Amino acid sequence: MAKQESVAERTEALLVPIAAQFQVDIYDVEFVKEGSDWYLRAYIDKPEGVTILDCENVSRALSDRLDEEDFIEDAYILEVSSPGLGRILKKDRHLLSALGQEVEVKTYRPIDGQKEFSGILKEFDAASLTLECRENHQTNDRIFSRRDLAVIRLALDF
C-alpha cells in the first residue's frame, strides 16, 4: 500500500467518531504532496451543507487525535473543508449519489478529438461509466472506460 493511501486510511479511521460527534459525513480523506509540502485533507459534508464552525470543530478534534497517534512521519498541513459544489467523484458511493445529475469528465487521452465531456450520469460499474450526452441537438449515451477517466466531477450549474 502506498504511503499516501495508508495515511489517508488511518486518518479516516480516526475521523469516524469525530464525524459522528459533530454530525457530519466523511466525504473523502487524502494525503498528497504539492511542491515541497504534504497536505492531509479531510472533506466533510452534511445534507444542509457544512459551515466554517463544522470545519473548525472537526479540524481541532482531528488535529488532537493525530497528535496523540503520531503516525505521520512527514511534516504536513491539515485542512478540513467541504468537498465543494463541483466536487470530485472518486468513489463508487460518490457516483451512486450523483446518478441522474449532470457531471463533467476529463479523459487522459482524447476520445473523438476531445478530452472533456459532460452529461447526465446514467450508470456505472467497476469498469465503465455511462453518460447521456447532448451533442448536435441529439441525445445519446456515451460509455467510457473508467481507466480512461482522469477526473469525474459534478457539473456547476450557474
Salt bridges, closest charged atoms under 4 A:
GLU12 OE1 - LYS91 NZ 3.81
ASP28 OD2 - LYS90 NZ 3.02
ASP28 OD1 - LYS91 NZ 3.25
GLU30 OE2 - ARG41 NH1 3.66
GLU30 OE1 - LYS90 NZ 2.84
GLU34 OE2 - ARG41 NH1 2.80
ASP45 OD2 - ARG87 NH1 2.51
GLU48 OE2 - LYS46 NZ 3.83
ASP54 OD2 - LYS46 NZ 2.86
GLU56 OE2 - ARG60 NH1 3.07
GLU68 OE1 - ARG65 NH1 2.67
GLU69 OE2 - ARG65 NH2 3.29
ASP74 OD2 - LYS3 NZ 2.27
GLU79 OE1 - ARG41 NE 2.60
ASP92 OD1 - ARG146 NH1 2.93
ASP112 OD2 - ARG142 NH1 3.16
GLU135 OE2 - ARG142 NH2 3.46
ASP141 OD2 - LYS122 NZ 2.86
ASP148 OD1 - ARG109 NH2 3.55
